[in-house]
Amino acid sequence: IVVDDGSRQPLEPLLPDKDELRVKFIRHQKTQGLIRTKKDGGDAATGDIVVFLDCHVKPDPNWWKTIQSQIADNYRRVVVPIITALNVDTWQEFNRPAPGAGGMSKCYLTWDIEFKWFEDDTPYVPIMSGGLLAMSRQWWNETGGYDMEMYGWGGENIDQSLRIWLCGGEIVTAQDSYVAHMWRDGSKPKTVAKYHVPPGSVYKNRQRAAKAWFDELYDKTLQFDEFRSFSGNGQSKLGPMDNFKELKSNLQCKPFAWFVDRFPQIYHWGGLLPPQIYQIGNEDGSFCLTRSGGRWGNAYAPQGSIAVTRCKTDDRVSWFHGANRDGKKCCSGVRGWNSDQCLVKGWSTQISTSVCNLNGYDSSQRFVWQDGLLHIGNSGNCLSIDAANKKLSTGKCSAEDPSLVRQLNGKEPMEWKKYEESKRSHEAELAKLGR
């Protein structure tokens, strides 16, 4: 099924042998956007399995076999392939990982309703990227597919992933299924987006997903600047939510706290749900670390810098918390609160930030609190502040050294409070589920 979403030149005449190839065309006279287009395509499918593929991909010849068998074992199982890279000039795949070496297939969910790529040692996918997936037509129909109140692009993968997990299904990776994908590249005009996304629609879509599924933790999303306008009376901008109420009732969907506990490697061991946040400063609390030029959010620059400034509790980017797994517990690193950035050890005494490695496999991100001091990897040194020059330094770990950094002004963040509130509110349901 090819859904032509109002292209200037209709697509159907470009494939005169469509009947021989068993291709069905659906055309929108007016552009509806990705989400409604995929909904129409999925609803028109007649096969037992519905597969969604971006139009800019090249599947491996046998990509479908494992996917088919995995869905046959459980009709409520959604399966995604390993996503590789596609050369748009030669239309050939490149950078395929070795068998069993992981690859791009799974994402995790952040509190600003973003999805971040990651890997772990399980087949399960918390959040799909959304462009490549397969599911039984029965499960597609039971879950309602997509939210038709969303418009354009963005947020539909978060809604769909949560409705699958919370309403009785699961999402897994087919480890031997490969689909090459064209990634955007500013140096290649062929990869530039040719479609228009209405201003603000992505934020509205993501807010609808959070309002539908986050329960008490929805309030956390309103801390982020891009979503503040949806607080209070601004929630009316989200539109009607009755479709979610009906779905939850029909499928007896679980509370969001169940999802958080279902993936401890992300939220508990990985540090996305910190019970405490703190500032990092010298012993007398005069100077603190801050993410220089940093912002709240998980979709900005992949690297950042750390500065030393006067400690101010209202400095939003001077709060940190434990992050990254240390086996089956937290933590082996330090993450900037409300960001995807973790402390990184560079050359000499250089400390910067980069996207957190939740697995804890990146040794450059290893910062561990021990005896009240921040140990840098296995170096035997601890992080310190050179107050005279307002810069970071390192020194031998000794509690007698007042320049070595400590945790200051520790407090419970909103997400932990709301998580605890949600567990109390849904205590009976979670008890039945064994959570």
C-alpha positions as CSV (number, residue, x, y, z in Angstrom):
1,I,0.0,0.0,0.0
2,V,1.4,3.4,-1.0
3,V,-0.3,6.4,0.6
4,D,0.1,9.5,-1.5
5,D,-0.3,12.3,0.9
6,G,-1.3,15.1,-1.5
7,S,1.8,15.1,-3.7
8,R,1.7,17.8,-6.3
9,Q,2.2,15.1,-9.0
10,P,0.0,12.0,-8.2
11,L,2.2,9.0,-7.6
12,E,-0.1,6.3,-9.0
13,P,0.7,7.0,-12.7
14,L,4.4,6.5,-12.0
15,L,3.8,2.8,-11.5
16,P,1.8,1.5,-14.5
17,D,2.4,-2.1,-13.5
18,K,0.9,-1.6,-10.0
19,D,-1.7,-4.4,-10.5
20,E,1.0,-6.9,-11.5
21,L,3.0,-5.9,-8.5
22,R,0.0,-6.0,-6.2
23,V,0.4,-2.4,-5.1
24,K,-2.6,-0.5,-3.9
25,F,-2.6,3.3,-3.9
26,I,-4.5,5.6,-1.6
27,R,-4.4,9.4,-2.4
28,H,-5.2,12.3,-0.1
29,Q,-6.4,15.3,-2.1
30,K,-5.1,17.5,0.7
31,T,-1.9,16.8,2.7
32,Q,-2.8,15.2,6.1
33,G,0.7,14.6,7.5
34,L,2.6,11.4,8.4
35,I,0.4,10.3,11.3
36,R,-3.0,10.3,9.6
37,T,-1.4,9.0,6.4
38,K,0.0,5.9,8.2
39,K,-3.3,5.5,10.0
40,D,-5.2,5.3,6.6
41,G,-2.6,2.9,5.2
42,G,-2.8,0.6,8.3
43,D,-6.6,0.6,8.2
44,A,-6.6,-0.3,4.5
45,A,-4.3,-3.4,5.0
46,T,-5.9,-6.8,4.6
47,G,-3.0,-9.1,5.4
48,D,-2.5,-10.8,8.8
49,I,0.6,-8.7,9.5
50,V,0.8,-4.9,9.0
51,V,4.3,-3.5,8.2
52,F,5.2,0.1,8.2
53,L,8.3,1.2,6.3
54,D,9.5,4.8,5.5
55,C,9.6,5.4,1.8
56,H,13.4,6.1,2.0
57,V,14.6,2.6,3.1
58,K,16.0,-0.6,1.5
59,P,15.2,-3.8,3.3
60,D,17.6,-6.8,3.2
61,P,16.2,-9.7,1.1
62,N,15.2,-11.9,4.0
63,W,14.3,-9.1,6.5
64,W,10.8,-10.3,7.0
65,K,11.3,-14.0,8.0
66,T,12.1,-13.6,11.7
67,I,9.6,-10.8,12.0
68,Q,6.9,-13.0,10.7
69,S,7.7,-15.9,13.1
70,Q,8.0,-13.6,16.1
71,I,4.5,-12.2,15.5
72,A,3.1,-15.7,14.9
73,D,4.2,-16.7,18.4
74,N,2.3,-13.7,20.0
75,Y,-0.2,-11.6,18.1
76,R,0.3,-8.7,20.6
77,R,4.1,-8.6,19.8
78,V,5.3,-5.7,17.8
79,V,8.7,-6.3,16.0
80,V,11.3,-3.8,14.7
81,P,14.3,-4.5,12.6
82,I,17.9,-3.4,13.0
83,I,18.2,-0.1,11.3
84,T,21.4,0.5,9.2
85,A,22.5,3.3,6.9
86,L,21.6,3.8,3.2
87,N,23.8,5.6,0.6
88,V,21.3,7.7,-1.3
89,D,23.6,7.9,-4.3
90,T,24.2,4.2,-4.8
91,W,21.2,2.9,-2.8
92,Q,23.4,0.5,-1.1
93,E,23.6,-0.3,2.7
94,F,26.7,0.5,4.7
95,N,27.8,0.3,8.3
96,R,25.9,-2.9,9.1
97,P,26.9,-4.1,12.6
98,A,28.3,-7.6,13.1
99,P,25.7,-10.2,13.9
100,G,24.7,-10.0,17.6
101,A,26.6,-6.7,18.0
102,G,23.5,-4.6,18.5
103,G,22.6,-1.8,16.2
104,M,19.9,0.9,16.1
105,S,16.6,-0.5,17.0
106,K,15.5,0.8,20.4
107,C,15.0,4.1,22.2
108,Y,14.1,5.2,25.7
109,L,11.7,7.9,26.8
110,T,12.7,11.1,28.6
111,W,10.7,13.5,30.7
112,D,10.5,16.1,28.0
113,I,8.8,13.4,25.9
114,E,11.8,12.8,23.6
115,F,13.2,9.5,22.5
116,K,16.9,8.6,22.7
117,W,18.7,5.8,21.0
118,F,20.4,3.3,23.3
119,E,21.4,-0.4,23.6
120,D,21.1,-3.0,26.3
121,D,21.4,-6.8,26.6
122,T,17.7,-7.5,26.2
123,P,15.5,-8.0,23.1
124,Y,12.9,-5.6,24.4
125,V,12.3,-2.1,22.9
126,P,10.8,0.5,25.4
127,I,10.1,3.1,22.7
128,M,10.2,2.6,18.9
129,S,11.6,5.3,16.6
130,G,8.4,4.8,14.6
131,G,9.5,4.5,11.0
132,L,10.0,0.7,10.7
133,L,7.8,-1.8,12.5
134,A,5.5,-4.8,12.1
135,M,2.5,-5.9,14.0
136,S,-0.5,-8.2,13.6
137,R,-3.6,-6.6,12.0
138,Q,-5.6,-7.9,14.9
139,W,-3.4,-6.0,17.4
140,W,-3.4,-2.9,15.2
141,N,-7.2,-2.9,15.2
142,E,-7.4,-3.6,19.0
143,T,-5.0,-0.8,19.9
144,G,-6.6,1.7,17.5
145,G,-3.4,2.4,15.5
146,Y,-2.7,6.1,15.9
147,D,-4.2,9.1,17.6
148,M,-6.1,10.9,14.9
149,E,-6.0,14.1,16.9
150,M,-2.3,14.3,16.3
151,Y,-1.2,16.2,13.2
152,G,1.8,16.3,10.9
153,W,4.7,14.4,12.4
154,G,6.2,13.6,15.8
155,G,5.0,12.0,19.0
156,E,3.1,9.2,17.4
157,N,5.8,6.7,18.1
158,I,5.7,7.5,21.8
159,D,2.0,7.2,21.9
160,Q,2.0,3.9,20.0
161,S,4.9,2.4,22.0
162,L,3.1,3.3,25.3
163,R,-0.3,2.0,24.2
164,I,1.4,-1.3,23.2
165,W,3.3,-1.8,26.5
166,L,0.6,-0.5,28.8
167,C,-2.3,-2.3,27.2
168,G,-1.0,-5.8,27.1
169,G,1.6,-6.0,24.3
170,E,5.3,-5.9,23.9
171,I,7.9,-4.6,21.4
172,V,11.0,-6.6,20.5
173,T,13.9,-6.5,18.1
174,A,14.4,-9.0,15.3
175,Q,18.2,-9.3,15.6
176,D,18.8,-10.7,12.1
177,S,16.5,-8.4,10.2
178,Y,18.2,-5.5,8.6
179,V,16.7,-2.4,6.9
180,A,18.9,0.3,5.5
181,H,17.6,3.8,6.2
182,M,18.4,7.2,4.6
183,W,19.5,9.6,7.3
184,R,19.3,13.4,6.9
185,D,22.6,14.9,5.7
186,G,23.0,18.6,5.2
187,S,25.7,18.1,2.6
188,K,23.3,16.0,0.4
189,P,20.3,17.8,-1.0
190,K,18.6,14.5,-1.8
191,T,18.1,13.9,1.9
192,V,16.5,17.3,2.7
193,A,12.9,17.0,3.9
194,K,10.4,18.0,1.2
195,Y,7.4,18.3,3.5
196,H,6.2,21.0,5.8
197,V,5.4,20.4,9.5
198,P,2.9,22.9,10.9
199,P,4.5,25.1,13.7
200,G,3.8,23.8,17.2
201,S,2.3,20.5,16.0
202,V,5.2,18.4,17.2
203,Y,4.9,19.8,20.7
204,K,1.1,19.3,20.8
205,N,1.5,15.7,19.6
206,R,4.1,14.9,22.3
207,Q,1.9,16.6,24.9
208,R,-1.1,14.5,23.9
209,A,1.0,11.3,24.3
210,A,2.1,12.4,27.7
211,K,-1.3,13.5,28.9
212,A,-2.8,10.2,27.7
213,W,-0.3,7.9,29.4
214,F,2.0,9.6,32.0
215,D,-0.6,9.7,34.8
216,E,0.7,11.8,37.7
217,L,4.1,12.1,36.0
218,Y,2.5,14.3,33.3
219,D,3.1,17.3,35.5
220,K,6.9,16.8,35.1
221,T,6.7,17.5,31.4
222,L,5.4,21.0,32.1
223,Q,8.7,22.0,33.7
224,F,10.2,22.2,30.2
225,D,10.0,25.5,28.4
226,E,8.4,24.2,25.2
227,F,5.5,22.7,27.2
228,R,4.7,25.5,29.7
229,S,2.0,26.9,27.5
230,F,0.0,23.6,28.0
231,S,-0.3,24.1,31.8
232,G,-3.5,25.3,33.5
233,N,-6.1,26.5,30.9
234,G,-3.5,25.8,28.2
235,Q,-4.5,22.1,28.3
236,S,-7.5,23.0,26.2
237,K,-5.1,23.3,23.3
238,L,-4.6,19.5,23.4
239,G,-8.1,18.8,22.0
240,P,-10.4,16.0,23.0
241,M,-8.8,13.0,24.8
242,D,-11.9,10.7,24.9
243,N,-10.4,8.3,22.5
244,F,-7.7,7.4,25.1
245,K,-10.3,6.9,27.8
246,E,-12.2,4.4,25.6
247,L,-9.0,2.5,24.7
248,K,-7.9,2.2,28.3
249,S,-11.3,0.9,29.4
250,N,-11.5,-1.6,26.6
251,L,-8.0,-3.0,27.0
252,Q,-7.6,-2.5,30.8
253,C,-4.3,-0.7,30.4
254,K,-1.7,-0.5,33.1
255,P,-0.6,2.6,35.0
256,F,2.5,4.4,33.7
257,A,4.4,3.6,36.9
258,W,4.3,-0.1,35.7
259,F,6.2,1.0,32.5
260,V,8.8,2.8,34.6
261,D,9.4,-0.3,36.7
262,R,9.3,-2.6,33.7
263,F,12.5,-0.9,32.5
264,P,14.8,-0.5,35.6
265,Q,17.9,-0.4,33.4
266,I,16.7,3.0,32.2
267,Y,14.8,4.6,35.0
268,H,16.3,3.1,38.2
269,W,19.7,1.7,37.3
270,G,20.3,4.2,34.4
271,G,19.3,7.2,36.5
272,L,16.4,8.7,34.5
273,L,14.3,8.7,37.7
274,P,16.7,10.1,40.4
275,P,15.5,10.0,44.0
276,Q,17.8,13.0,44.6
277,I,19.4,15.8,42.7
278,Y,22.2,18.0,44.0
279,Q,24.7,20.7,43.1
280,I,28.4,20.0,42.9
281,G,30.7,22.5,44.6
282,N,33.6,23.0,46.9
283,E,33.4,22.4,50.6
284,D,32.3,25.9,51.6
285,G,29.7,26.0,48.9
286,S,31.0,29.1,47.2
287,F,31.7,27.7,43.7
288,C,29.7,25.1,41.8
289,L,29.8,23.3,38.5
290,T,27.3,24.4,35.8
291,R,26.7,23.3,32.3
292,S,28.0,26.3,30.4
293,G,25.4,27.5,27.9
294,G,23.3,24.4,28.8
295,R,19.6,24.1,28.5
296,W,16.9,21.8,29.8
297,G,16.1,19.2,27.3
298,N,17.3,16.0,25.7
299,A,17.6,16.9,22.0
300,Y,20.3,19.6,21.8
301,A,24.0,19.5,21.1
302,P,25.6,16.1,21.7
303,Q,28.5,17.6,23.7
304,G,28.8,20.4,26.2
305,S,31.2,22.2,28.5
306,I,31.4,22.6,32.2
307,A,32.1,26.0,33.9
308,V,32.8,27.0,37.5
309,T,30.5,29.7,38.8
310,R,29.2,31.1,42.0
311,C,26.7,28.7,43.6
312,K,23.1,29.7,43.0
313,T,20.3,27.4,43.8
314,D,18.2,29.0,41.1
315,D,20.7,28.2,38.4
316,R,18.7,25.6,36.5
317,V,21.7,24.0,34.8
318,S,23.8,23.5,37.9
319,W,21.9,20.5,39.2
320,F,23.1,17.0,38.7
321,H,22.3,13.4,39.7
322,G,23.6,9.9,39.6
323,A,23.3,8.1,36.2
324,N,24.4,5.2,34.1
325,R,24.3,1.6,35.2
326,D,26.9,0.0,37.4
327,G,25.8,-3.6,36.8
328,K,22.2,-3.9,38.0
329,K,22.3,-0.8,40.1
330,C,23.0,2.9,39.8
331,C,25.3,4.7,39.4
332,S,28.6,4.9,37.5
333,G,28.3,8.5,36.2
334,V,26.8,11.9,36.8
335,R,24.1,13.4,34.6
336,G,23.0,17.0,34.3
337,W,19.4,17.2,35.6
338,N,16.8,17.5,32.8
339,S,19.3,16.8,30.1
340,D,21.0,13.9,28.3
341,Q,24.5,15.1,29.2
342,C,26.9,13.2,31.5
343,L,30.3,14.3,32.9
344,V,33.2,13.2,30.7
345,K,36.9,13.0,31.6
346,G,39.1,14.4,28.8
347,W,42.8,15.1,28.6
348,S,44.7,16.2,31.7
349,T,42.1,17.9,34.0
350,Q,39.6,18.7,31.2
351,I,36.0,17.9,32.1
352,S,33.1,18.3,29.7
353,T,29.8,16.5,28.9
354,S,28.4,14.2,26.3
355,V,25.3,12.1,25.7
356,C,25.0,9.7,28.6
357,N,25.8,6.0,28.0
358,L,23.1,4.4,30.1
359,N,24.9,1.0,30.1
360,G,27.9,2.4,31.9
361,Y,30.2,1.0,29.3
362,D,31.9,4.4,28.5
363,S,34.8,4.6,30.9
364,S,35.3,8.3,30.2
365,Q,31.9,8.9,31.9
366,R,32.9,7.0,35.0
367,F,32.5,9.4,38.0
368,V,31.6,7.7,41.3
369,W,30.8,9.2,44.7
370,Q,32.7,7.6,47.5
371,D,33.1,8.8,51.0
372,G,31.5,12.1,50.0
373,L,34.0,12.8,47.2
374,L,33.7,12.5,43.4
375,H,36.2,9.9,42.2
376,I,37.3,10.1,38.5
377,G,37.3,6.6,37.1
378,N,40.0,4.4,38.6
379,S,42.6,7.1,38.5
380,G,42.8,7.6,42.3
381,N,42.0,11.2,41.8
382,C,38.9,13.3,42.7
383,L,37.4,16.3,41.1
384,S,38.3,19.6,42.6
385,I,37.7,23.3,42.1
386,D,40.4,25.9,41.7
387,A,38.5,28.8,43.2
388,A,41.2,31.4,42.5
389,N,41.1,30.7,38.7
390,K,37.4,29.6,38.6
391,K,38.3,26.3,36.9
392,L,38.1,22.6,37.5
393,S,41.1,20.6,38.6
394,T,41.9,17.2,40.1
395,G,43.6,16.1,43.2
396,K,44.3,13.1,45.4
397,C,41.2,12.0,47.1
398,S,41.3,13.3,50.7
399,A,38.5,14.4,52.9
400,E,40.9,17.0,54.3
401,D,41.1,18.9,51.0
402,P,38.4,21.6,51.0
403,S,38.8,22.2,47.2
404,L,37.5,18.7,46.4
405,V,33.9,18.8,45.3
406,R,31.0,17.6,47.4
407,Q,27.2,17.2,46.9
408,L,25.4,20.3,48.0
409,N,21.8,21.2,48.6
410,G,20.4,17.8,47.8
411,K,16.6,17.5,47.3
412,E,13.9,15.3,45.8
413,P,13.1,16.3,42.2
414,M,9.5,16.5,40.9
415,E,9.8,13.3,38.9
416,W,10.5,11.2,42.0
417,K,7.7,12.8,44.0
418,K,5.3,12.2,41.2
419,Y,6.4,8.6,40.7
420,E,5.9,7.9,44.4
421,E,2.5,9.6,44.2
422,S,1.6,7.5,41.2
423,K,2.5,4.3,42.9
424,R,0.3,5.2,45.9
425,S,-2.5,6.2,43.6
426,H,-2.4,2.9,41.6
427,E,-1.2,0.7,44.5
428,A,-4.0,-1.9,44.1
429,E,-3.5,-2.2,40.3
430,L,0.3,-2.5,40.6
431,A,-0.1,-5.1,43.4
432,K,-2.1,-7.3,41.0
433,L,0.5,-6.9,38.4
434,G,3.3,-7.9,40.8
435,R,4.9,-4.4,40.7
